[in-house]
């Protein structure tokens, strides 16, 4: 259910790439009405300017935070304490905190802001309401607020424990870049086989869109592969060649493990 004025405003702290994507998704879907959005950002951002034009408040006096329903922390992990400290003392007793920062523990955030915390790791496709988001919280109110904020713009996947957030970040938040890197490699391979570079890139990007359409059916991944890779066909030959050239599972494990370890150092 979209949040309404009766729930109180929502504060977005930070309007970088992820914060802007969240803001764009809220405005596009009506998940949060523009009049109920407060954005705190140290610099001008196109997404914040667009939200202001629709009625959102940008950098109002901190007294405006007294009646907020939720605070979404979307700053860089290294900057979160500096961004959160000014909020203390201005939030009402019913406010909850939703963090979309990698590697920052809920207890650490709660120790500064003194509020229930939910952690969410969304992909930037929330801007188009096509994201996926991992969610964890021990607090019922914080979890409910996070769901209300992100279910209209993402497929929300609940986690059983906070220590699952780092691998979830790697699999969902970081993995689109891994997939793009593979698509880029496919385009280069197509050019090597004689395609014009521009044509190879368009075809590889189109293949990714086609794969995404298949995923949206909810069909099992092996079944989706089987629908394309008929025995003795060109796709099966390509899959066999990939398996012979290297272990895809090992490459994926290495990428996810590296992202997890990096998250632990933030």
Secondary structure by P-SEA (a helix, b strand, c coil): ccccccccbbbbccccaaaaaaaaaaaaccccccccbbbbbccccaaaaaaaaacccccccccccccccbbbbbccccccccccccccccccccbbbbbccccccaaaaaaaccbbbbbbbbcccccccbbbbbbbbccaaaaaaaaaacccccbbbbbccccaaaaaaaacccaaaaaaaaaaaaaaaaaaacccaaaaaaaaaaaaaaaaaaaaacccaaaaaaaccccccaaaaaaaaaaaaccaaaaaaaaaaaaaaaaaac
